[in-house]
Amino acid sequence: MSDIWFAIFFKHFVCDFPLQWRYQYANKGIYGHPGGLLHAAIHALGMGSICLWFALPLWLMLADAFLHYHIDLAKVHINARYGLTPTNSEQFWWLLGFDQFLHYGCYIMLLYLGGR
């Protein structure tokens, strides 16, 4: 079980940070924009590879993409609504941490629903 968790945590880090470039994060707040959809698709591909490796149901990759997309969209909208930026507010960082907390909570739920 710990191998699955390591794979998911590593997938999340790689997809959320090194593989996310300006086109993605600058457009995640526009519902349906290709930048945000691309970011979710990258997460789906990462989760898909984990599903294949650990014989998990492939619907988990679609659920991961859907949940990831909407959590990120909400975070961007909250940041914009309250004018939160990395340099003007501690709340920006709290929200980033909460965003990561929600993503990992979704992984717990998805693995539970996927039979692990």
C-alpha positions in Angstrom: 0.0 0.0 0.0 2.8 2.4 0.8 4.1 2.0 -2.8 0.7 3.3 -4.1 0.8 6.3 -1.8 4.4 7.2 -2.8 3.4 6.9 -6.5 0.4 9.2 -6.0 2.3 11.8 -3.9 5.2 11.8 -6.5 2.7 12.1 -9.4 1.0 15.0 -7.7 4.2 16.8 -7.1 5.5 16.3 -10.7 2.2 17.2 -12.3 1.4 20.2 -10.0 4.8 21.8 -10.1 7.5 20.8 -12.7 5.0 20.0 -15.4 2.8 23.0 -14.8 3.9 26.1 -16.7 2.6 29.6 -17.1 0.0 28.7 -19.8 -1.7 26.3 -17.4 -1.6 28.3 -14.2 -2.4 31.7 -15.9 -5.6 30.2 -17.3 -6.9 27.8 -14.7 -9.4 30.4 -13.5 -11.3 30.5 -16.8 -13.7 27.6 -16.9 -13.1 25.4 -19.8 -9.9 27.1 -20.9 -7.4 24.7 -22.6 -4.7 25.7 -20.1 -6.7 24.4 -17.1 -7.9 21.4 -19.0 -4.3 20.6 -20.0 -3.3 20.7 -16.4 -6.1 18.3 -15.4 -5.2 16.1 -18.4 -1.6 15.8 -17.2 -2.9 14.7 -13.8 -5.2 12.2 -15.5 -2.3 10.7 -17.4 -0.2 10.5 -14.3 -3.1 8.8 -12.4 -3.7 6.6 -15.4 -0.2 5.3 -15.3 -0.6 4.6 -11.6 -3.8 2.8 -12.2 -2.2 0.6 -14.8 0.8 -0.2 -12.7 -1.2 -1.0 -9.5 -4.2 -2.6 -11.3 -6.6 0.1 -10.1 -9.8 1.0 -12.0 -9.1 3.4 -14.8 -12.1 5.6 -13.8 -9.9 6.9 -11.1 -7.9 8.9 -13.6 -11.1 10.7 -14.8 -12.2 11.4 -11.3 -8.8 12.7 -10.4 -8.8 15.1 -13.4 -12.3 16.3 -12.6 -11.7 16.9 -8.9 -8.2 18.4 -9.5 -9.6 20.8 -12.1 -12.4 22.1 -9.9 -10.3 22.4 -6.7 -7.8 24.5 -8.7 -10.5 26.6 -10.3 -12.0 27.4 -6.8 -8.6 28.3 -5.5 -7.9 30.7 -8.4 -11.3 32.3 -7.9 -10.8 32.8 -4.2 -7.4 34.3 -4.7 -8.9 36.7 -7.3 -11.9 37.6 -5.2 -9.8 38.6 -2.2 -6.8 39.9 -4.1 -4.4 37.3 -2.6 -0.9 37.0 -4.1 2.3 35.4 -2.9 3.7 38.7 -1.8 0.8 40.5 -0.2 -0.9 38.0 2.0 -0.3 35.0 4.3 -3.8 33.8 3.3 -2.5 33.1 -0.2 -0.1 30.5 1.3 -2.8 29.2 3.6 -5.1 28.7 0.6 -2.3 27.0 -1.3 -1.8 24.6 1.6 -5.6 24.0 1.8 -5.6 23.3 -1.9 -2.9 20.7 -1.5 -4.8 19.3 1.5 -8.0 18.9 -0.6 -6.1 17.2 -3.4 -4.6 14.6 -1.0 -8.0 14.1 0.7 -9.4 13.3 -2.8 -6.6 10.7 -3.3 -7.7 9.1 0.0 -11.3 9.0 -1.1 -10.4 7.7 -4.6 -8.2 4.9 -3.4 -11.0 3.9 -0.9 -13.6 3.9 -3.7 -11.2 2.1 -6.0 -10.9 -0.8 -3.6 -7.5 0.0 -1.9 
